[in-house]
Amino acid sequence: MGLVEERTDMLIQAIGESEVYQHYLNVKKEVEQNEILCQKIDEYRHKNFQLNISLEGEELYNAMENFERENIAFRKDPLVNQFLAAELAVIRMVQQVEKKILDAIDLKLMFSPTSYEEDE
């Protein structure tokens, strides 16, 4: 196994042992005891995801305001709110890792039409 793979495994283990991830697992286990609540959370997350990928700008802002307003009662459930907050914390932790890696390496991820020429 190469050094990168070895360190990746170490990173995965560190994330798995982190307080943030352990808290998420504990809350997730509690949520999973209620099948109906699991379904409602999945529906909420799916609608949220669909809004975020299908709209942008002011239209997204307005749609998200309406979405949040429609789901105030749902989000007031302490377990729902705790689960969504724990999930978001894990996502942010992983995003921070990804950002640090991408910031540290010289990798051109953007392409422009003039960055290559097609053979005609």
Secondary structure, 3 states (H helix, E strand, C coil): CCHHHHHHHHHHHHHHHCHHHHHHHHHHHHHCCCHHHHHHHHHHHHHHHHHHHHCCHHHHHHHHHHHHHHCHHHHHCHHHHHHHHHHHHHHHHHHHHHHHHHHHCCCCCCCCHHHCCCCC
